[in-house]
C-alpha cells in the first residue's frame, strides 16, 4: 500500500536560541532525515522536503496503516513535524470501481 504523508514543521521544531536549534537538529531533524534517507534507498519512500526544510511531501510504501504508524514512530522528526497521512488508492482499483458503477447505471437504464 502507498500512503501520502504531508509533513510540516511545528513549534517544537523551531528553537528560540542557537542552543535550542542545535539540540533540535542533533536529536530530531538529522536523525529523522537519516531514517528517511534509508527508506528512500530501500525503495520505501519517494518525495522530499520543500526548499528550506519546513514541509515535506512523501509517498511511503507500507503493508498496512499499522506498519506505517510504526515506521513513523521511529522518526525523531515526529516531535518537530506534524504529519497528515492519507492512504492512496491505486488507479486500477479506482477504474474497476467506476466501471462497476457504470454497469449498475447501464443496467438500471434498461
Buried (B, 14 or more C-beta within 10 A) or exposed (E): BBBBBBBEBBEEBEBEEEEEBEEBBEEBBEBBBEBBEEBBEEEBBEBEBEEEEBEBEBEBBBEEEEBBEEBBEEBBBBBBBBBEBEEEEEEEEEEEEEEEEEEEEEEEEE
